[in-house]
Amino acid sequence: MRLSPKVLLIHPVRMIPSLIVPLVGLLFVGGFSGMSYIWAAVGVGVTLAFAVVRWAIFSYEITGDRLEIKRSLISRSVRTIPLERIRGVDVSTPPMHRLLGLAVLKIDTGASGGEEEGKLDGVTLEEAERLKSVLLRRTRATRVTRPARAATLDETSAAVSTTDPAAATDPASASAAASMSAAVRAETEEAEREIIRVPWTWLLYGPLSGAYLLTPFALAGGAVGLAFQWGDDLGYGRDAALTVGEWLWEHPYLLLAVVLLLVVAMPFVGGVMYAVFNWNFRLISRDGYLVAERGLINRRSVSLEAGRVRGYEIIEGLPERWASVARVWAIVTGLGDSQTRGQLLPDVPRTVAFQVTGEAIGSYQAELRPHPPIARNRRLFRAIAPWLALAAATALTALLTAQPVWWIGTVIALLLAGSGIPLGLDRYRSLGHGYDGVRLAVRSGSLRRSQAVVERRAVVGWHIRQTWFQRRAGVYTLTAGVGAGKGGYSAIDVSQPQAIGFPAEVTPEWLAPFLSKGQ
């Protein structure tokens, strides 16, 4: 099968930004003569021809238990993706694709890091949904139904035929076998169930997410970069951009007004960007997959195989904690680009986050255990000592130079040192780890607090380490190695009994040979 021919309307438009500078330069060099316009038209024609050739040589096919993506012109290239290796199928609709009724389908096998293993850019929406359904259902059938369910049916049929020779012709036996087969099929094809639909009013939490707040400064920086890069090509020259910058630097009050304007715009622009990316967010359970759908301009659907979800990570920035909201990411084995594809929930009320994770994955049922008091002292020291050192340095400079401006720096440093006290205490209160018999949890951080909840079966190893300062304090960093997500989640500054006892509690069979009574 081939991509939709409508994609030929998209590829040339994508190439326009890379063609603008050469075409403008060609027209300027040719003096806007008839020949320069002819060469520009030839360049556009070559671009269109390249798009047609690229479309014509591309095809894809589902053959048996694999997906083949082929490119063939002079040489032939075939990429084979075994269905059992597919971790997820994502469908997105960028603006131009949506206008033409097309979609981008990405296949992730977890074998290529953050990049998708296969990509079909330009299938129709109907074909994208069909392929997604076929790939995910056949993938699940390949992994689960064939080795387990089929064996069960074969054993059942064999048992019926050996115990009762007449069962083959007995309508009741045939009906029972058919019922069992239907039950097996129903087990593999779960009906769609909506776990949560995020109300649009919760999009107001968007400005609390720090990443989106910096959007105005990112846009301003991008505009400055374009001015320096394309200034000469666009006719006003790079020197003009430098002149504007120098003029603003010579008028600091105006520069301060621009900065303040960007700061004021942070919550509004950040909120708009957040709403664009997370509009109409839905989390659905469908055919053994968790499906997250979101987006206003570019609608995206991400599928995560529920059988490979090993836990979740709840993230709370300081403003989000004040508002009692949180974000959630899934911890999934073999998932590329987990920071984007693994998102289960945007900013939602904290209680809702725990309810949804408990329903979709499983809840953690125990209290977190506190870390030793020395961990609190270490956090207080790191939050206060640098500012006290800075205050001492500025005070000494003020005494040596007799300039009052240095005393202002001393006062500011002392105020920051004072603010470090509640910050250090909060960082200590955020520390914790625990185990409820099924899942273990670790938590740390203050400005960005993260709590990871991981199933015990996902733990593949333990790593205990000490820095030089930790050796002096008698504490350890205990990392649970997990074959999913970030690869490991750490309990920071635990005591020696905790560093030894926690792994022995979670995975006693691993450590039993190395532990003896009385030690």
N, C-alpha and C positions, 0 to 999 in steps of 0.2 A: 504494500500500500504506500501511497505518497502523501505528502503534506498537501494542504488545500492550495489551489492556485492563487487564492486571494493573498497569500503571504508575499507574492511578488510585488504587492503594493506597499509592503512594509519594509522590506530589505533596502530599497533605494532611499527611503526616507531616513532610515537609520544611518546611512552612509553620508547624508548631507553634512553633518558637522565636520567630518574629516575631509570633505570636498570643498568646503567654503573657502578656506585659505588658499589652496592651489588654484581654484577657479578665479577668485578675486585677483590673485597675483598674475595669472595668465592674462586676464583682461587688462590689467594695468600695464603689463609689459607690452602687450599688443596694441596699446593705445586705444582700446575699445573700437578696433577696426573690424571689418567684416570677417577677416581671417581669424581674429582672436575669438569671435563668437562661434565660428565653425569649429575651432579646436575645443572650445568649451562644450559644444554640443556633442562632439566626438567623445569627450571624457564622460559625459552623462550617459551616452549610448553604451560605452564600454561597461559602465557600472550596471546598467540595466541588463546587459547581456550576461555579465557575471552572475547576477541574481538568478536569471533564468537557468543558467547552466547548473548552479548550485542546487536549485530546486529539482531539476531533471535527474540529477545523478543520485539523489537521496531517496531511500525507501526503507521500509521497516516491515517486519513480519513476525508473528508469533507462531513458532514451529515446535510442536511437542511441549517440552518443559523448558523452553528458552525463548527469549526475545532477541531477534537479530536486527541490527541497524546497519544498513549497507550504503556505501558510497562507491560508485563505479563509473569511471570515465576511461582513462588510459589504463590505470591500475585499479584493482578492486580491493576495497577495505570493508571488512565485516566485523562489527563488534557484537559479541555474543554475551548476553546477560542471562544466566540461569535464574529461573523464576524463584527458586528456593533461596537465592541470595538477595532478593529485593527486600529492602527494609521499609520503604515507603514510596508512595507516588503522590506528587504534588501537582496541583493544577492551578495556574494563575492566569489572569486576564488583564494584561496591561491595557492602557487606554486605546491605542490603535487596534489592538486585537479585539477589544470589546466592540468597537465600532463595526468591525468586519465580521463579528460572530466567531472569532477564533480564540484559541487558548494556547498556552505553553504547558506542556506536560514534562515534568522532570522525574527521573527515576533514581532513587538513592539506594545503593547497596552497601554503604559504609566502607567501601574498599578504596575510596579515593579522597579521604579526608573531608575537607569542606566543600568539595566539588561534587556535582551530581555525576552519576555514572553514565546516564543516558538522557538525552533531551530531544523532545519533538516539538520544535518551535513553529507552530502554524497549523495545528489540526483544528477541526471544527469543534465547537463546544460539545456537540453530541458525541463525536468520536472520542474526545478527551474523557468524557464521563464513561463511555463504553469501555475504553481501554483501562481506565482506572478500576472499574468494577471487575473486568476480566482478569487483570494482572493481580489485583489484591486477592480475589477469591481463588484463583488458580495457585497463587503463591501459598496461601494458607492451606489449600488442599494438598499441595506438594509436600509441605512440611509436616502436616498433622494427619490429614485424612488417610493418605496413602499408607504410611507405615503403621498407624495405630488403628484407625477406624476400619480400614479394609481387612486387616487381620482379624478384627472382631467379627466382621460379617462372614469371612471365610470359615472361622472357627465355629460360628453359629450354624452356618449351612452344613458344615461337616458333621456337627453334632446331631442335627436334625436327620441327615441322611443315614448316619450310622446307627442311631437309636431306633429309628422307625423307617423301614424301607418304603412304606406307603406314604411317607410325609411329602414326597415329591409330588404326589398327585392329590394330596389332601388339601382342600380349599382352606381349611382353618389354619394349617401350617403355613401355606402360602401367604395367607393374610397376615399371620404373625410376622413372617419374614419381611413382608412388604412394610408393615408398621415399624419394624425395627429399622429398616433402611430409611424410611421417611424420618424417623427420629434422629438418625445419624445425620441426614442431610439438614434437618432443622437445626441441629447442634452447630453446624458449620456455617449456617446462614442466619445470623442473628438479625432481627428486625432493627431498623434504625430507631434510635432513642436519643432525644435531645437531653443532654445533661444540664446545660445552662445556656441561656442567651443573655449576653451582657446588655442591660438597658442603656439607652443613649445618655441618660443622666449620669451614669458612672463614668462617661468620658470626661466629665469635669475633673476627675482625678488626674488627668493627663499631665498638667503642669507640675505635679508632685514628682514625676519621673525625671531625674536629673538629665538624662541623655537628651530629651526633647527640649529642655530649657535653653540649651546652648544653640538652638537652631538659628536665632537672629545673628549671632556672632559668626556662625558657620557661613550663612548667606553673605554677610558683609565681607568675610575673608575670601570667599569665592569670587565676589565681584572685584575685589582688589587684585586677586590673582589674574582674572581675565583681563583687567585693564593693563597689567604689566605684560601679559603674554601676547595679547592681540591688539594692543594699543596702536602699534605702527600699521597693522593691516587694516584696522577700522578707520584710519584717517586722522586721529587726533594725536597720535604719537605717545611713546612711553614717557618722554620728557614732560608732557602735559600732566600725566598722572603723578609724576614726581613733584611737579610744581604745586599741584593741589595738596599733596601730602605735606609739603613744606609749609604751605600757607596755613593749613590746619594746625600744624605744630607751633607756628608762631602765634596762633590765637587759641591758647589752651582752654579758655572758657567755652569756645565753640566746640572744641574737641571733647571737652567734658560733657557738653550738652548732647553730643552724638552718642557718647558712651551711655549716658543716662537714658537716652531714648531707646537704645538697644536693650538696656536692662529692663525698662518698663515693658518693652515688647516681648520679653522672654516668656511670661506666662501665657500671653495671648497667641503668639506664633507657635510656641511649643504645644499649647493645647490643640491648635488647629492641626498641626502635623500628627499629633497623637491620634486625633479623631480620624484623620485620613487613613492611617495605617491600621487602626483597630475598629473601624466602623462595623456595626452589626456583627460583633464577635460571637461565634457559636462554637460550642464544644459538643460533639455528637459521638455516640457509640454506634458503630455500624460494621457488621460482618467481622467482628473481632478486632476492629481498629478504633482508635481514638482519632477523630477528625476535627481539626480546628480550622474554622473558616473566618476570614476577616478581610477588611480592606474596602475602601470607597472607590478610589480611582483604579487601583490594581487589586482586584478581588483574588484572594489566594486561599487555597484549600490544601492543608497539610495532613497526611495520614500517618499515624504511628501505630504499629502493630502492638496491640495490648499485651500479647504474650512476651514481648521484649521490653516492656516498661518495668524497670526495677525499682522505681521510687520517684521522688520529686524533690525539688529545691524551691523553698519559699524565700523570696528576696524582699527586703524592706529597707528602703532608704530612710534617713532621719525624718524628712518631711512626711513620708508615707507612714511611718510609725506614729507620728503625731496625729495623723488623720485616721489611723487604724485601718490602713489598706495595705495590700500586698500583691506581688506578682508571683507567678508559679511557672516553673520549667519542669519538664519531664526528664527523668534520668533513664535513657534508653540505650540498650546495647547496639553497637554497630551503626550509630546514627551520625552521619556527616552534618556539619554546620549546626550543631545542637543548640547553639545560642540563639539561632533564628528559628529553626524548624521545630525545636523542642518546646516552644512556648505553649503552655496549657491555658493560662489566664493572663490578661492584662491587669492593670490595677483594679482590684475589686475589694470590697470590705473584707477584713481579715477573717471574720467568722465564715463568710461565704467561701473564701479560699480553702479553709480547712474542711468545710462540708463537701466541696466539690472534689478535692483530692481524696477524701475518705471514700466517696462514692465511686469515683472513677478508678482509683488505684488501691486505696486502703489507708486507713488512718493509723497514726501512731498512738498507742494507748498507755504511755507511761510518762512520768515526770522526768525532766532533765536533771542530771546530777550536777551540783556545783563543783567548781574547780578549787584548788587549795588557795588559802589567803595570799600566798606569795605571788600568785598570778595577778591579784588585785594590785599589789605593790609594784609589780613590773609595769602595769598599765598606767598607774599614776605617775611613775617615774618618767615614762616615755612621753606622757602628755604634758608634764610640767617642766622637767629639767631643761629641754632645749630653750624654752622661753626665758627661764631664769638665767641661763647662760647668756642669752642675748641681752637681757636686761642688765646683767653685770657688765657686759662689754660696752653697751651704750652709756651706762653710768660712768665707767672708767674714762671713756672718750670725752664725756661732758666735763669731767674734772680736769682732764689734761688740756682740753682746748678752750674751756670756759665759754662754750657756746650753748645757749639755752635750748637750741633746737634738739640737741641730743637727749635732753631730759624728757622731751616729748616722746622720743622713741623708747626711753626707759619705761615711761608710764604705760605706753601701749603694750610693751612686752610683758609687764607685770599683769596687766589686765588679761592678756592671752594666757598667761600662766595660771591665773585664777580660774579662767574658763576651762582649763585642762582638768581641773579636779572633778567636776561632774561628768566630763567626757570619759575620763579614766574609770570612774566608778561605773558608768553605763557600759563601757566595754567589758568590764569584769562581769557585770550582771548578765551580759549577753552570752558569756561562755557557758557551755553545757554539753553533756553527752548522755546517752541513755540507750536502753535496750528493753523491749517489751516482750521478748520471746519470739517475735516474728521479724520485726524491723528494728534497726538501730538508727539513732539520730545524733547529729553533731551540729553545734551552732556556734557562731562567732561573729564579730563585727559590731560596729555601732553606727557610723555614718552610712554603712551599707551592711546590714545584718543579714546573714544567710543561714538558713536551717535546712540541712539535707537529711532526708528520710530515705533509707535504703533497705531493701529486703535483705535478710540474712543470707539467702542463697546467692546474692550477687557478690558477696565478699570473696575475693580470690587471694587475699594476702594481707599482711600487716607490715607496717613500716614504722619503727620507733627511732627517732633521732633527737639529738641535742645540739644546739649551738653552744658556743663558748659561754655566753651569758646564761643560757639555760642550765649548763652544768654548774655554774656558780650558785644558781638559785635552787637546784635540785628538782627541776621540772622537765617535762618531755613533750614533744609533739608526736601524737599517735595518729597515724594515717591508715584508714581502712582502704585497701586497694580494691577497686571495683571495676569490673569489665564493662563499664558503661559511663555515660556522662563525661566528667572531667578525668576519670581514671582513678581518682582517689579523693577522699573527704577526711579532713583532719580535725581532731580534738586538740586544741592548742593549750599548752602549759598545764598538763595533767600531772598529778603526783606519781611517784614510782609505783605505789600499790595500784593506782588506777591504770597506769600504762601496762602493767602485767595482768591485772585482774580482768580488765574489760575484754581483751582478746580471748582470755580463758573462759569467760562467760559466754561470749558470742559463738566462738568456735572451739569448744573444749576438746574435741577429738583431735584437733591439730596440735595443741600444746601439751596434751597429756603425756606424751613420751618424753617431753623435755622438763617437766615439772615433777618434783619429788616431794614427799611429805616433809614438812618442817622448813621448806624453803619458800 
